[in-house]
């Protein structure tokens, strides 16, 4: 019996190449995926504003990157002994306004140079719930633990997201016509919103992305990260201890090697040549004539091992 529900990838999804320049923005899922891509030697700029969860904060960050915005002290606020930007993650906050501005402006300058030479823009939407400042009407990227009474919590509509991104993408694609935009919805559930509210939030994001794909058929694509985690990997062995975030150690790979005529026995650890989280393994070259059987299995975070996949090679 198959205990997974396979998720098919869209046939027109662009293939990422090592020659491509990638810009990733969005939720912590974007950071995790970007880190894995960078580890695999892809050229990436990852979350130049830090983690951003909602689509309108992500689009606001992109507009500032495109313009090459230079932040000043008037863009910051002082709270709990630190200077913060309502658009940026707490990683940019510091005791000194000058230090905060230096970190922010350096990252924007780098992203500004990167975006117009990028081949692919990967955006991960985490939630359609937003915090809107009462005194400014502005949607913030990060509340920095300001009192809740200063904000209105509301859910974005599909129309709001589509209208905002139609304008943004039209302008961006006019300047970088070859850019491919891959949109994803983070599979991380916002349990604090309530499970039903989380489902409504994710549904809003998915409907908005579907309409954007229809409007930009040659440039905008959807990668089903949400479906892959919640359907194909619908198993709490693949989650961290909070049972919400996918584990960064959800999968490791065990590589075994056997001589051509040797019986494959995965119970014998002497045949293990590597245990890795990489999705590739560099085979040692010998003389090009010696035949081996390689077997790869997967480990979950509890070290349960899957069945092996075998491949015959000549080294």
MIKEDO-628758 format. One record per residue: residue in three letters; x, z, y of N, C-alpha, C, O in turn. Coordinates in pm, whole numbers, padded with zeros to 5 digits, always signed. Atoms other than C-alpha are relative to their C-alpha. Example, Ala and Ser with C-alpha at 12.3 -4.5 7.8 and 13.67 -1.06 7.14 Angstrom:
ALA+00089+00000-00119+01230+00780-00450+00090+00000+00120+00194+00066+00118SER-00082-00006-00119+01367+00714-00106-00077+00073+00109-00026+00090+00220
//
This chain:
UNK+00084+00000-00119+00000+00000+00000+00088+00000+00125+00189+00070+00130UNK-00074+00006-00126+00124-00084+00350-00061+00099+00098-00178+00087+00134UNK+00052-00105-00087+00090+00218+00578+00023-00031+00149+00009+00058+00233UNK-00016+00040-00139+00165+00022+00898-00093-00116+00031-00138-00188-00059UNK+00079+00115-00046-00036-00226+01103+00092-00091+00078+00120-00064+00195UNK-00096+00087-00069+00200-00512+01189-00058-00057+00129-00173-00099+00135UNK+00037+00055-00130+00187-00625+01551+00078-00128+00022+00201-00128+00020UNK-00066+00128-00022+00261-00991+01616+00043-00013+00146-00033+00021+00237UNK-00047+00025-00135+00473-01078+01919-00057-00131+00051-00074-00224-00028UNK+00050+00126-00056+00336-01345+02155+00101-00113-00025+00221-00094-00010UNK-00088+00110+00037+00474-01685+02055+00079-00053+00119+00188-00108+00102UNK-00068+00054-00119+00568-01776+02414+00087+00102+00071+00135+00076+00181UNK-00080-00104-00064+00757-01453+02486+00144-00047+00019+00206-00090-00078UNK-00138+00045-00021+01094-01538+02647+00100+00080-00083+00085+00201-00099UNK-00107-00065+00074+01400-01461+02439+00110+00041+00097+00155-00040+00178UNK-00107-00048-00087+01658-01248+02616+00135-00042-00057+00159-00028-00177UNK-00135+00041+00040+02014-01381+02606+00102+00090+00069+00074+00146+00175UNK-00103-00083-00061+02335-01196+02677+00048-00058+00133+00106+00014+00214UNK-00039+00061-00128+02398-01442+02959-00099+00033+00111-00070+00010+00228UNK+00104-00030-00099+02077-01326+03134+00033+00125+00079+00097+00218+00030UNK-00007-00120-00085+02072-01081+03422-00139+00061+00003-00237-00005+00039UNK+00129-00067+00016+01795-00825+03372-00016+00110+00105+00078+00184+00132UNK+00034-00109-00090+01625-00597+03625-00121+00071-00059-00225+00010-00083UNK+00107-00078+00062+01412-00317+03479-00048+00109+00096+00033+00182+00153UNK+00059-00106-00080+01174-00093+03673-00122+00056-00071-00189-00014-00146UNK+00122-00060+00052+00904+00151+03575+00020+00137-00056+00102+00215-00008UNK+00006-00134+00057+00843+00452+03359+00127+00033-00076+00221-00046-00082UNK-00117-00042+00077+01089+00648+03148+00021-00091-00121+00132-00100-00173UNK-00014+00095+00110+01018+00396+02872+00088-00117+00043+00166-00168-00038UNK-00087+00107-00052+01182+00130+03095+00145+00046+00001+00235-00031-00031UNK-00136-00054+00001+01486+00356+03133+00057+00001-00141+00172-00037-00162UNK-00048-00006+00139+01511+00408+02757+00031-00139-00054+00133-00159-00120UNK-00023+00136+00049+01476+00037+02681+00120-00063+00071+00200-00133+00009UNK-00114+00053-00075+01721-00053+02957+00131+00054-00051+00231-00018-00059UNK-00122-00061+00053+01976+00191+02819+00039-00064-00133+00157-00088-00157UNK-00029+00065+00128+01947+00035+02474+00049-00143+00021+00140-00188-00048UNK-00046+00136-00030+01983-00315+02620+00143+00002+00053+00225-00081+00016UNK-00136-00011-00054+02291-00205+02815+00098+00035-00111+00210-00017-00114UNK-00086-00034+00114+02435-00048+02498+00029-00123-00086+00134-00133-00149UNK-00017+00124+00077+02384-00388+02333+00070-00108+00082+00071-00225+00044UNK-00084+00087-00084+02596-00542+02613-00078-00103+00080-00023-00207+00116UNK+00073+00084-00093+02315-00700+02816+00034+00045+00143+00069+00161+00166UNK-00026-00031-00141+02365-00718+03195-00129+00051+00064-00223-00026+00082UNK+00123-00063-00046+02109-00476+03338+00020+00080+00128+00123+00143+00148UNK+00015-00100-00106+02013-00301+03657-00127+00077-00035-00235+00019-00044UNK+00108-00080+00057+01792-00013+03545-00052+00101+00102+00022+00186+00149UNK+00073-00095-00085+01540+00171+03764+00080+00046+00123+00121+00161+00130UNK-00075-00037-00120+01716+00163+04103-00067+00105+00087-00004+00159+00178UNK+00069-00109-00071+01452+00408+04235-00017+00122-00090-00081+00220-00052UNK+00032-00101+00099+01459+00625+03927-00133-00033-00064-00189-00141-00040UNK+00125+00024+00073+01149+00657+03710-00118-00009+00096-00136+00076+00183UNK+00124+00019-00075+00827+00524+03865-00110-00031-00102-00089-00110-00194UNK+00100+00011+00105+00501+00544+03674-00115-00096+00031-00165-00162-00060UNK+00120+00079-00027+00224+00361+03857+00035-00137+00058+00139-00150+00124UNK-00033+00137-00042+00209-00015+03936+00023-00016+00150+00109-00095+00190UNK-00015+00021-00145+00173+00021+04314+00128+00061+00054+00183+00011+00152UNK-00131-00053-00041+00481+00242+04349+00111-00094-00045+00210-00112+00026UNK-00099+00096+00049+00675-00008+04138+00003-00122+00091+00111-00171+00125UNK+00004+00118-00088+00557-00298+04357+00055+00034+00139+00121-00049+00201UNK-00055-00041-00130+00640-00102+04674+00153+00004-00007+00220-00038+00087UNK-00146-00003+00017+00993-00044+04540+00056-00142-00003+00159-00169+00059UNK-00046+00139+00006+01029-00414+04461+00001-00065+00137+00093-00139+00171UNK+00006+00058-00135+00922-00511+04813+00116+00053+00086+00176-00022+00162UNK-00112-00056-00076+01180-00273+04961+00133-00058-00047+00223-00081+00034UNK-00122+00062+00053+01447-00416+04730+00015-00142+00053+00124-00182+00093UNK-00004+00139-00049+01358-00773+04831+00042-00005+00146+00121-00090+00186UNK-00033-00005-00143+01379-00680+05200+00137+00060+00026+00194+00041+00134UNK-00126-00071-00022+01696-00476+05151-00017+00116+00095+00067+00139+00182UNK+00033-00111-00090+01536-00176+05321+00115+00101+00008+00178+00134-00093UNK-00098-00106-00022+01775+00079+05470-00077+00126+00040-00144+00128+00144UNK+00072-00125-00025+01635+00432+05454+00070+00080+00111+00193+00081+00123UNK-00048-00093-00101+01670+00672+05745-00057+00138-00025-00140+00157-00114UNK+00044-00138+00020+01612+01042+05779-00152+00014+00015-00213+00103-00044UNK+00145-00004-00020+01255+00970+05894-00077-00035-00128-00197-00010-00136UNK+00064+00035+00127+01182+00842+05541+00004+00114-00101-00052+00103-00210UNK-00017-00113+00091+01270+01178+05384-00085+00117+00045-00138+00118+00157UNK+00061-00127-00039+01111+01521+05381+00078+00113-00067+00141+00095-00171UNK-00075-00117+00048+01260+01867+05330-00097+00096-00067-00197+00136-00009UNK+00087-00089+00075+01108+02089+05063+00082+00072-00106+00160+00010-00179UNK-00070-00084+00098+01243+02374+04852+00151-00024+00003+00216-00044-00100UNK-00145+00003-00023+01593+02351+04999+00065-00135-00029+00188-00145-00032UNK-00057+00132+00025+01635+01979+04925-00070-00107+00083-00185-00092+00125UNK+00057+00118-00066+01581+01645+05096-00044-00098-00108+00029-00129-00201UNK+00059+00087+00100+01353+01412+04904-00055-00127+00064-00085-00131+00184UNK+00074+00121-00037+01212+01061+04924-00127-00005-00084-00119+00010-00206UNK+00124+00008+00079+00845+01026+04822-00005-00125-00088-00094-00138-00173UNK-00005+00121+00081+00939+00688+04672+00096+00012-00117+00093-00072-00208UNK-00109-00007+00097+01228+00810+04457-00011+00121-00093-00072+00223-00061UNK-00011-00108+00098+01291+01022+04152+00086+00113+00057+00164+00092+00150UNK-00077-00116-00045+01439+01369+04197+00150-00012-00019+00224+00066+00040UNK-00144+00022+00015+01779+01239+04084+00066-00035+00133+00186-00016+00150UNK-00054+00038-00129+01821+01114+04441-00003+00115+00101+00058+00105+00208UNK+00013-00113-00091+01735+01448+04603+00130+00080+00005+00204+00088-00094UNK-00120-00084-00012+02010+01673+04736-00018+00096+00117-00116+00088+00191UNK+00005-00099-00108+02084+01958+04975+00022-00063+00136-00020-00007+00238UNK-00034+00067-00126+02205+01713+05240-00081-00128+00015-00091-00208-00079UNK+00073+00125-00026+01993+01440+05399+00093-00119-00007+00056-00225-00059UNK-00096+00111+00002+02304+01226+05441+00034-00041-00143+00045-00160-00173UNK-00033+00031+00139+02388+01253+05072-00117-00070-00069-00098-00165-00145UNK+00119+00065+00056+02031+01164+04974-00009-00144+00046-00034-00234-00034UNK+00008+00135-00055+02035+00862+05204+00110-00090-00055+00087-00208-00081UNK-00111+00079+00054+02373+00748+05078-00032-00048-00141-00008-00165-00174UNK+00033+00039+00138+02254+00750+04716-00111-00104-00002-00105-00202-00077UNK+00114+00092-00004+01927+00575+04800+00043-00139+00048+00011-00239-00016UNK-00035+00129-00061+02075+00303+05020+00103-00077-00082+00102-00201-00083UNK-00097+00068+00085+02362+00228+04785-00071-00069-00116-00036-00182-00152UNK+00072+00059+00113+02120+00166+04496-00088-00116+00044-00099-00216-00026UNK+00083+00111-00048+01886-00048+04705+00086-00122+00030+00047-00234-00002UNK-00089+00111-00033+02178-00260+04829+00043-00074-00127+00047-00197-00129UNK-00040+00064+00125+02292-00323+04471-00115-00078-00062-00096-00190-00110UNK+00117+00068+00058+01941-00409+04353-00039-00122+00082-00084-00222+00026UNK+00029+00114-00087+01890-00639+04653+00088-00120-00035+00042-00233-00039UNK-00091+00108+00040+02196-00840+04552-00036-00053-00139-00018-00172-00167UNK+00026+00034+00139+02083-00841+04189-00128-00081-00018-00132-00174-00099UNK+00133+00053+00031+01716-00941+04216-00010-00151+00015-00081-00216-00061UNK+00012+00144-00023+01764-01293+04351+00085-00081-00097+00074-00203-00103UNK-00079+00067+00103+02015-01373+04077-00046+00039-00140+00016+00003-00240UNK+00051-00046+00130+01808-01214+03802-00071-00114-00074-00134-00200-00013UNK+00071+00095+00086+01679-01420+03511-00131+00057-00051-00226-00016-00080UNK+00120-00063+00057+01425-01167+03392-00025+00134+00068+00066+00215+00085UNK+00046-00126-00058+01229-00885+03555-00091+00066-00101-00194+00010-00138UNK+00080-00073+00099+01095-00626+03310-00061+00123+00067+00011+00211+00114UNK+00071-00110-00065+00830-00389+03447-00084+00074-00103-00159+00013-00178UNK+00078-00084+00092+00682-00100+03250-00093+00090+00080-00048+00178+00153UNK+00101-00082-00066+00359+00050+03380-00032+00120-00089-00058+00105-00208UNK+00027-00121+00077+00302+00410+03273-00141+00050+00012-00200+00095-00087UNK+00133-00054-00023-00028+00507+03430-00064-00069+00120+00006-00119+00209UNK+00070+00051-00118-00294+00384+03669-00050+00114+00088-00114+00090+00190UNK+00031-00115-00086-00347+00737+03803+00108+00012+00108+00227+00001+00079UNK-00094-00009-00112-00188+00779+04146-00031+00122+00085-00142+00175+00086UNK+00014-00109-00098-00128+01054+04400+00012-00062+00140+00115-00118+00176UNK+00008+00059-00133-00230+00946+04749+00007+00113+00104-00074+00205+00103UNK-00015-00104-00103-00109+01153+05044-00117-00002+00096-00155-00107+00148UNK+00117-00008-00087-00401+01276+05250+00032-00036+00144-00048-00100+00212UNK-00031+00020-00142-00219+01262+05584+00047-00140+00032+00044-00181+00148UNK-00051+00136-00025-00077+00910+05541-00079-00108-00074-00073-00225-00036UNK+00068+00098+00083-00297+00742+05280+00094-00078-00089+00055-00178-00149UNK-00102+00071+00075+00024+00638+05107+00007+00051-00144+00002+00171-00167UNK-00021-00037+00140+00063+00635+04730+00147+00030-00021+00233-00052+00011UNK-00140-00041+00015+00379+00823+04640+00049-00032-00140-00029-00037-00236UNK-00061+00020+00130+00620+00750+04360+00030+00131-00070+00035+00139-00192UNK-00034-00131+00055+00704+01118+04317-00049+00108+00097-00022+00101+00217UNK+00054-00108-00085+00529+01432+04446+00103+00108+00028+00087+00185+00123UNK-00104-00102-00014+00841+01651+04409-00058+00142+00008-00006+00228+00079UNK+00065-00132+00013+00610+01945+04330-00056+00053+00132-00069+00174+00150UNK+00074-00042-00118+00447+01949+04673-00137+00052-00043-00185+00014-00149UNK+00132-00054+00039+00115+02141+04669-00102-00110-00026-00108-00208+00048UNK+00099+00100+00038-00164+01948+04501-00103-00027+00107-00162-00135+00111UNK+00101+00018-00105-00392+02002+04803+00039-00108+00100-00045-00153+00179UNK-00045+00103-00093-00182+01748+04995-00030-00142-00050-00003-00239+00020UNK+00020+00132+00060-00287+01464+04764-00143-00019-00050-00214+00077-00079UNK+00122+00039+00070-00590+01281+04636+00043-00069-00130+00120-00165-00127UNK-00030+00062+00129-00566+01200+04267-00111-00099-00033-00228-00062-00037UNK+00101+00101+00033-00740+00874+04179+00060-00104-00094+00181-00114-00110UNK-00044+00105+00091-00724+00590+03932-00011-00136+00069-00115-00168+00127UNK+00003+00134-00056-00631+00243+04051-00102-00086-00073-00133-00062-00190UNK+00089+00095+00066-00873-00039+03982+00080-00122-00045+00192-00146+00001UNK-00064+00124+00045-00788-00360+03801+00020-00094+00119+00125-00156+00132UNK-00008+00090-00116-00861-00555+04121+00114+00038+00094+00183-00049+00146UNK-00109-00045-00087-00619-00342+04324+00136-00046-00053+00218-00098+00022UNK-00129+00035+00061-00333-00402+04082+00021-00151+00005+00128-00198+00042UNK-00012+00147+00005-00403-00776+04044+00024-00056+00139+00109-00144+00156UNK-00018+00049-00136-00433-00834+04418+00140+00028+00051+00204-00058+00111UNK-00132-00039-00048-00112-00647+04493+00110-00084-00065+00201-00131+00003UNK-00104+00073+00072+00093-00823+04225-00011-00151+00018+00089-00222+00008UNK+00012+00143-00029-00049-01166+04299+00079-00034+00126+00150-00135+00131UNK-00076+00019-00125+00093-01135+04651+00149+00017-00024+00229-00066+00020UNK-00141-00029+00024+00421-00983+04534+00067-00111-00081+00172-00162-00042UNK-00062+00098+00089+00490-01230+04252+00003-00139+00062+00098-00214+00039UNK-00001+00130-00067+00394-01534+04460+00121-00012+00092+00189-00115+00093UNK-00115+00001-00091+00656-01442+04719+00132+00002-00073+00226-00068-00036UNK-00126-00012+00075+00922-01347+04466+00033-00129-00074+00148-00173-00074UNK-00023+00124+00075+00878-01661+04254+00031-00117+00093+00096-00213+00052UNK-00035+00105-00096+00897-01876+04568+00149+00003+00031+00208-00100+00063UNK-00143-00014-00030+01251-01740+04620+00087-00008-00125+00206-00039-00116UNK-00075+00006+00126+01354-01727+04253-00092-00063-00104-00152+00006-00186UNK+00101+00072+00079+01150-01994+04076+00024+00008-00150-00071-00006-00228UNK-00030-00008+00143+01327-01954+03742-00021+00137-00060+00000+00155-00180UNK+00015-00138+00047+01251-01582+03715-00112+00011-00103-00221-00043-00082UNK+00101-00035+00098+01064-01466+03405-00034+00147+00017+00055+00232+00028UNK+00046-00137-00020+00855-01151+03444-00067+00047-00129-00167-00010-00172UNK+00058-00058+00122+00785-00942+03133-00061+00135+00036+00008+00226+00081UNK+00072-00123-00030+00521-00673+03177-00028+00074-00131-00060+00014-00233UNK+00033-00084+00115+00474-00384+02936-00079+00120+00049-00076+00156+00166UNK+00068-00128-00026+00256-00075+02918+00070+00105-00085+00085+00088-00206UNK-00071-00105+00073+00438+00242+02824-00089+00060-00108-00205+00092-00081UNK+00078-00062+00108+00323+00379+02487-00007+00152+00011-00073+00217-00069UNK-00001-00146-00016+00385+00733+02613-00132+00045+00060-00170+00003+00170UNK+00131-00047-00044+00052+00909+02645+00014+00109+00105+00095+00201+00090UNK+00000-00103-00105-00012+01112+02961-00104+00104-00040-00216+00107+00011UNK+00093-00095+00061-00168+01397+02767-00058+00098+00102-00170+00146+00084UNK+00050-00095-00100-00200+01619+03075-00121-00052+00074-00199+00025+00130UNK+00118+00058-00065-00456+01376+03216-00124+00016-00088-00236-00004-00041UNK+00108+00001+00097-00668+01425+02904+00006-00130-00079+00037-00235-00022UNK-00016+00118+00084-00673+01183+02613-00094-00113+00038-00055-00230+00035UNK+00093+00106-00040-00983+00996+02727+00042-00062+00133+00040-00184+00148UNK-00047+00052-00130-00855+00966+03085+00125-00085-00019+00145-00184+00051UNK-00119+00080+00029-00525+00841+02942-00039-00137-00053+00021-00238-00014UNK+00044+00129+00055-00707+00570+02745-00059-00090+00110-00033-00210+00111UNK+00055+00078-00111-00898+00459+03056+00113-00054+00088+00109-00168+00133UNK-00115+00039-00080-00570+00449+03247+00075-00116-00063+00105-00215+00004UNK-00073+00107+00069-00393+00238+02985-00083-00128-00006-00029-00238+00008UNK+00087+00117+00004-00695+00006+02955+00002-00074+00134+00002-00197+00137UNK-00007+00061-00133-00685-00054+03332+00128-00083+00014+00125-00195+00066UNK-00128+00071-00008-00318-00152+03308-00002-00127-00085+00045-00232-00042UNK+00003+00115+00091-00377-00383+03012-00088-00112+00055-00053-00229+00045UNK+00090+00102-00058-00668-00561+03182+00064-00068+00120+00050-00189+00138UNK-00068+00058-00117-00465-00609+03501+00109-00097-00044+00122-00205+00013UNK-00107+00087+00050-00171-00754+03307-00058-00128-00058-00001-00236-00039UNK+00063+00118+00057-00404-00990+03122-00039-00101+00109-00022-00221+00091UNK+00038+00090-00110-00532-01131+03451+00122-00058+00069+00119-00173+00112UNK-00123+00052-00061-00180-01164+03593+00064-00108-00088+00117-00207-00038UNK-00050+00104+00091-00073-01356+03284-00077-00130+00020-00018-00238+00021UNK+00083+00119-00018-00364-01595+03336+00032-00070+00132+00024-00192+00142UNK-00027+00057-00132-00269-01643+03701+00140-00061+00009+00162-00154+00087UNK-00139+00046-00005+00105-01698+03636+00045-00036-00143+00135+00027-00198UNK-00019+00028+00142+00107-01862+03294+00142-00042-00036+00185-00022-00150UNK-00136+00047+00028+00458-02009+03324+00106+00105+00026+00222+00087-00010UNK-00100-00097-00047+00625-01696+03461-00022+00143-00046+00073+00221-00054UNK+00032-00139+00033+00447-01377+03352-00040+00011-00147-00122-00066-00197UNK+00021-00016+00143+00447-01252+02993-00023+00148-00032+00013+00236+00046UNK+00028-00137+00042+00336-00942+02804+00074+00032-00129+00065-00042-00226UNK-00064-00050+00120+00548-00749+02556-00080+00120-00051-00097+00217+00023UNK+00093-00103+00047+00326-00529+02334+00066+00130-00047+00048+00171-00162UNK-00063-00128+00036+00532-00208+02338-00105+00106-00032-00089+00186-00124UNK+00108-00097+00020+00210-00007+02363-00058-00012-00141-00079+00088-00209UNK+00059+00023+00131+00068-00166+02049+00101+00027-00112+00064+00079-00218UNK-00102-00021+00103+00396-00152+01856+00014+00147-00036+00023+00183-00153UNK-00018-00143+00025+00429+00224+01898-00128+00064-00054-00124+00140-00150UNK+00123-00067+00038+00064+00323+01868-00066-00056-00124-00149+00011-00186UNK+00059+00058+00120-00027+00086+01586+00102-00017-00112+00087+00041-00219UNK-00096+00027+00108+00276-00038+01392+00077+00126-00038+00111+00145-00154UNK-00073-00125+00028+00454+00299+01424-00092+00121+00016-00054+00222+00075UNK+00097-00109-00013+00144+00517+01401+00032+00108-00102-00035+00122-00205UNK-00052-00098+00094+00332+00799+01236+00080+00100+00083+00174+00061+00153UNK-00065-00099-00086+00443+01126+01398+00147+00022-00035+00218+00092+00037UNK-00144-00006+00028+00780+01096+01226+00080-00077+00104+00199-00052+00122UNK-00068+00082-00099+00862+00843+01498-00011+00058+00141+00023-00009+00238UNK+00019-00062-00131+00787+01088+01782+00090+00123+00016+00132+00185-00082UNK-00077-00119-00030+00982+01363+01953-00087+00124-00025-00203+00113-00065UNK+00070-00124+00034+00882+01728+01918-00127+00021+00083-00216+00093+00039UNK+00122-00016-00079+00624+01702+02199-00114-00086-00052-00226-00078-00001UNK+00098+00087+00063+00438+01447+01983-00060-00102+00097-00167-00158+00070UNK+00046+00096-00100+00400+01225+02291+00104-00109+00021+00070-00228+00020UNK-00107+00096-00024+00737+01059+02355+00058-00050-00132+00078+00028-00225UNK-00073+00048+00118+00895+00830+02095+00137+00066-00005+00202+00085+00098UNK-00129-00065+00015+01204+00995+01956+00113-00098+00025+00107-00213-00020UNK-00116+00087-00019+01538+00854+02072+00081-00011-00128+00174-00092-00136UNK-00065+00010+00130+01649+00913+01714-00102-00038-00107-00087-00004-00225UNK+00105+00035+00094+01336+00769+01556+00053-00087-00112+00009-00076-00226UNK-00050+00091+00102+01533+00505+01373+00152-00004+00004+00212-00029+00109UNK-00141+00029+00022+01886+00496+01242+00007-00093-00120-00084-00097-00203UNK-00016+00096+00109+02016+00234+01005+00119+00041-00086+00225+00079-00036UNK-00106-00028+00096+02221+00295+00692+00041-00133-00063-00043-00206-00116UNK-00052+00126+00055+02443+00005+00580+00081+00031-00127+00177+00108-00124UNK-00068-00016+00129+02550-00010+00213+00069-00134-00036+00022-00241+00002UNK-00066+00121+00050+02796-00256+00054+00029+00013-00149+00077+00116-00196UNK-00023+00003+00145+02818-00354-00313+00071-00131-00035+00049-00233+00029UNK-00062+00122+00050+03038-00602-00499-00107-00092-00058-00218-00049-00091UNK+00096+00103+00040+02871-00924-00609-00076+00036-00128-00199+00022-00132UNK+00062-00025+00129+02804-00817-00970-00038+00146-00021-00085+00185-00128UNK+00027-00143+00012+02760-00448-00898-00149+00029+00020-00213-00032+00105UNK+00140-00038-00012+02419-00289-00943-00022+00078+00130+00054+00169+00163UNK+00034-00071-00125+02259-00178-00617-00056+00136-00034-00159+00148-00101UNK+00043-00138+00025+02228+00199-00628+00009+00077+00131+00117+00120+00171UNK+00001-00068-00130+02123+00362-00301+00015+00150-00012+00023+00221+00089UNK-00022-00143+00021+02164+00705-00458+00149+00034+00005+00185+00152+00007UNK-00144-00022-00001+02543+00660-00448+00053-00014+00143+00066-00125+00192UNK-00041+00008-00141+02666+00750-00097+00139-00061+00020+00177-00090+00134UNK-00134+00060-00016+03013+00610-00168-00008-00144+00048+00092-00200+00094UNK+00017+00140-00043+02871+00266-00087-00044-00012+00147-00060-00122+00198UNK+00039+00004-00141+02769+00362+00267+00121-00037+00085+00225+00028+00078UNK-00109+00042-00090+02984+00177+00520-00030+00032+00146+00060+00030+00229UNK+00033-00033-00139+02795+00272+00836-00138+00064+00008-00228+00030-00069UNK+00130-00053-00041+02512+00483+00979-00003-00017+00152+00079+00040+00223UNK-00004+00040-00141+02418+00349+01321-00140-00012+00058-00236-00033-00015UNK+00125+00030-00069+02142+00321+01581-00001-00142+00055-00102-00189+00105UNK-00006+00139-00045+02261-00027+01671-00082-00089-00092-00098-00059-00211UNK+00078+00095+00081+02049-00320+01553+00088-00112-00054+00038-00216-00098UNK-00095+00097+00055+02363-00508+01448+00114+00077-00066+00137+00194-00036UNK-00118-00059+00063+02667-00440+01229+00104-00110-00017+00076-00213-00078UNK-00106+00100+00007+02995-00629+01258+00068+00008-00136+00127+00109-00172UNK-00058+00003+00134+03110-00734+00912+00151-00025+00007+00196-00108+00087UNK-00145+00023+00001+03483-00713+00838+00034-00130-00073-00009-00149-00187UNK-00036+00128+00064+03628-01059+00764+00118+00022-00095+00214+00090-00060UNK-00111-00009+00096+03851-01087+00454+00063-00138-00018+00153-00176+00056UNK-00056+00133+00022+03922-01434+00314-00105-00111+00001-00074-00228-00020UNK+00108+00098-00003+03584-01603+00342-00050-00042-00137-00134-00131-00147UNK+00036+00041+00136+03549-01623-00035-00062+00114-00082-00133+00090-00179UNK+00047-00115+00077+03469-01270-00155-00148+00026+00030-00187+00038+00146UNK+00144-00018-00016+03096-01216-00213-00037+00148-00010+00011+00220-00098UNK+00051-00138+00002+02922-00887-00135-00152-00003+00019-00208-00098+00073UNK+00140-00025-00032+02567-00760-00129-00006+00116+00100+00042+00226+00073UNK+00023-00105-00099+02479-00566+00186-00147+00040-00004-00235-00045-00013UNK+00136-00052-00002+02171-00345+00191-00014+00091+00123+00071+00176+00149UNK+00025-00081-00119+02023-00192+00507-00131+00076-00019-00233+00017-00056UNK+00121-00082+00000+01774+00097+00514-00016+00064+00137+00078+00065+00217UNK+00027-00066-00128+01612+00281+00806-00030+00148-00024-00091+00184-00124UNK+00028-00143+00005+01599+00655+00870-00091+00037+00116-00070-00010+00228UNK+00076-00055-00112+01331+00831+01072+00069+00128+00047+00174+00164-00005UNK-00068-00116-00058+01408+01143+01275+00008+00118-00097+00086+00211-00075UNK-00008-00104+00103+01344+01361+00967+00089-00044-00116+00096+00021-00220UNK-00094+00055+00098+01596+01147+00775-00068-00044-00129-00006-00043-00235UNK+00064+00069+00112+01337+00996+00543+00049-00144+00001+00051-00210+00105UNK-00062+00132+00008+01489+00672+00418-00097-00103-00055-00171-00077-00150UNK+00088+00108+00041+01304+00343+00384+00057-00072-00122+00167-00042-00169UNK-00054+00090+00102+01338+00085+00110+00105-00090+00064+00104-00110+00186UNK-00109+00080-00052+01641-00140+00146-00034-00148+00012-00116-00201-00063UNK+00005+00146-00014+01665-00498+00269+00138-00055-00034+00237-00013+00025UNK-00129+00046+00053+01937-00694+00087+00038-00137+00056-00048-00222+00079UNK-00053+00127-00049+02157-00977+00214+00133-00028-00070+00220+00058-00075UNK-00125+00041+00063+02430-01170+00027+00087-00070+00105+00039-00155+00180UNK-00092+00060-00096+02738-01261+00232+00135-00028-00066+00170+00032-00168UNK-00138+00024+00038+03085-01405+00190+00091+00049+00110+00070+00016+00227UNK-00095-00049-00099+03371-01228+00364+00138-00057-00032+00235-00028+00039
//
